Amino acid sequence: YSYQTGPAQAERGGVAALQYAACPGTCRAAEPVSRAEDGLRAALGVPCAGRRRRRVKNPPSTAGILAYLGCSPGTPGIRSLNRLVQAFIRKVPWESAFRIAKRAVTPDLAQRPRWPDEFWRDAIQSGGGGTCFENNYAFFCLLRSLGYTGYLTVNDMGEQRGCHAAIVILLDGRKYLVDVGIPLLTALPVDPGRATRRSTWLHGYTVQPDGARQDGADRYQVLRSRHPKPNIYTLFDTPVSEPDYRRVVEQDYGEAGLFLDKVIVVKVIGERLWRFSSAEQPYCLEWFGKAERGSEPIPTGQVASAVANRVLMDEVKIEEAIGILKSSMTSSPPRG
């Protein structure tokens, strides 16, 4: 499968950390014990397949986000971090439909990005997600509200420069690469002195030191096993400020933006990774497991409903995005 990302976005969610009454080590829905208010509260809900939506009027709180993910925050640490990663990638897809739909009705470039409040509202209400910049920024804001420290990075994929976002989290004197955009299925240690490795049910991962960039940023190759394209991306371990990050995201909604010409949806469901791309016909839903792969053909005229029902995402938004692309192919307007 080939679902690697390009820029897409988000801003600080500014939501408050909570204490939860949940069994230690679990990732099940938990009940709040106390709340530190930080902004408007949100109605909680779950995404429904097809055309059904639950309205979420206000910016979601940390409580609302964690309840949606079905995960307790825990004390910042590698186990809690990986539980949050697992909860996110099984609930929030990598997808381009929401950005295509918003861009089509938003003339002002500065208003096109979906920052974290909007991102999480779309997720809770409609099962939406985003591409790498959106997913990782929204997740970074959640982690920060839970007491984690770290920073955002902007990285290269092959010959494409500055096209992929990832997070570096600092824990107990070590650095961990976190990426819910690709997604990486676990947090990966980052060590300038040696290659580090982690195994998951789908891939084995390696973070390989690869010298430094001209500005002094440590460079790493992020690799995976059991994939036709083992090199995922080049990580540059240097913090990117939020204003700079937001500028990259904003430009990705412009003329040269990525994933504005196809609807792609990728989501982990159980022990399978599912993928749909409107650029590949005949339409189908592909899946990839530990030792096998397969696909489900999509009947003519049922693309939006088939994808929505599989990944629990708003059918109307998928249908809207596909319609926008078909219309643009017919009229052939400028891409920007």
Protein Blocks (a to p, Z undefined) as FASTA:
>chain_A
ZZbdcddedddekiacddddddehiacdcddfbdcdedjddddddddehjbdcddfbacd
fklmmmmnopafbjadfklmmmmmmmmmmmmccdfklmmmmmmmmmblklmpccfklmmm
mmmmnopacdfklmmmmmmmmmmmnopacddddddehjbghkaccddddeehiacdddfk
lpccbdcdddfkbccddddfkbccddddehjafkopacdddddehifblblbdcdddddd
fklmmmmmmmmmmmklghklbccddddehjaccdddfkbccdddddddfkbccdddddeh
ilmmmmmmmnopafklmmmmmmmmmmmmmnopafZZ
